[in-house]
Amino acid sequence: MDESRMASTGAIGAGQPDFFEATPMALWLEDYSALHAQFECWRAEGVTDLQSWLNQDRGRLRHCADLIRIVRVNRQALSLFGARTQTDLMDRLADVLRDETFEGWADELEQLWRGHGGFHSQTVNYALDGRRLDLSLKAVILADERQPWDRVLVAMEDVTLLQEARRQAQASARDAREFFQQAPVSLWVEDFSAIRHLFDELRQQGISDFRTFLDVHPDFIERCLQEIRIIDVNDYTLKLFKAESREQLIGRIGDVFSAESRDSFAEQLIELWHGRLFHQKEVQNNTLEGDALHIHLQLSVFEGHEDDWSLVLLSLTDITARKKAEAYLEYLGKHDVLTQLKNRSYFVDELGRLQRKRTPLVSFIALDLNNLKQANDEGGHAAGDDLLRRFGEVLNKAVDQPGQAARIGGDEFVVLLPGYDEAATRKVLDNIHSLIELNNQYYGGVALSVAAGESSCRNPDALEQALKDADRSLYESKRRYYSTHERRR
């Protein structure tokens, strides 16, 4: 495995958290660059309909799978598949990817072919001990200037228990009660008939725009919550919400609902108002201990009770781990992991946003490390990474909101300062230099040194030109630095 690739994709240096390992969901970092090259070849050959092309020869699916290189998996992935080490898992991939695995593979390829920037799918893998794993996959292509698609982060959510529960429910109505109590998902049986009665009263009063009615009468949402009668919950529900008994949970049901819960419940009421007796939502609840729970909620009115809503089933799946993983993916999309600063993609988007908003005053500080090559030559890439990380610490301390510091290249940085005039910008730059001096007192080895250029812009249409002006000033500063440095030698 290429160690430099590992360093750039999540192997965090000393003193920094390894988000790849810390995330509570199974993650695979994979190299799809060969697949990208294959797609380009097929396009050059005139292929426009990927599905038809794959259907002509199903061996092409296997060929595409063989082009993918696994760079790294985290410990959650090893645990999920029952592997001791990554080598152990890689050596037995044929046992992991088999049977139904490739049924959804064509859809994943289609999403990539269409340029979606990733894919989302449901698939089946197998653990090394033979267990079937139903998985929900979400992949995102990480930006990289080296090769297209050479870093694809795949997050896996284990939905085996949920899928098994659904299969069991469909297979055996006879064991419904036993299944209800032992189901590995949270199940609630509730009576919504009072809500149905309230709806009928509103319709008799001539209410037709229910959403507007809720906006004007938010107290109606609370009233509907109070009118729900909880008939039963299963054992898993008590475990999920950290309740000692059904009586305790029902007695403290108000503690379960957060402000976000009430907003979601309003949307559920709107669905019911329009006759949608089966719907799904992502909601946020709380345990009785106050911990936040991200929930995938599925509501369905039992057959035979469509007229009065007296028997309603709520199925709640805990997706808290998935939400944390999604937050991590979102973080990666906006941040440079090594320095903890914003990345180039974020900087470009933010610059465009400021231009669209016609921000009247924006200043830039362009920065470039002077000694990165020296650090790499003397101590290897680890020393260079350490220098970059140190400068990230400096910028994170020196730049306050609404300013943003971003790493836009190998040793290139930009500080974006909306609303800062020349004097305020100079103050930020002086603070950066002061923090660099302080940083050098605490670290040995190659000293941290930067060249800098600054500019301010009062014309929203000239932001890119102002950035170029800061770059020119930076290059002049860098030229003076190396000119002085050479003379001292």
Secondary structure, 3 states (H helix, E strand, C coil): CCHHHHHHHCCCCCCCCCHHHHCCCEEEEEECHHHHHHHHHHHHCCCCCHHHHHHHCCHHHHHHHHCCEEEEECHHHHHHHCCCCHHHHHHCHHHHCCHHHHHCHHHHHHHHHCCCCEEEEEEEEECCCCCEEEEEEEEEECCCCCCCCCCEEEEEEECHHHHHHHHHHHHCCCCHHHHHHHCCCEEEEEECHHHHHHHHHHHHCCCCCHHHHHHHCCHHHHHHHHHCEEEEECHHHHHHCCCCCHHHHHHCHHHHECHHHHHHHHHHHHHHHCCCCEEEEEEEEECCCCCEEEEEEEEEECCCCCCCCCCEEEEEEECHHHHHHHHHHHHHHHEECCCCEEEHHHHHHHHHHHHHCCCCCEEEEEEEECCHHHHHHHHHHHHHHHHHHHHHHHHHHHCCCCCEEEECCCCEEEEEEECCCHHHHHHHHHHHHHHHHHHHHHCCCCCCCEEEEEEEECCHHHHHHHHHHHHHHHHHHHHHHHHHHHHHC
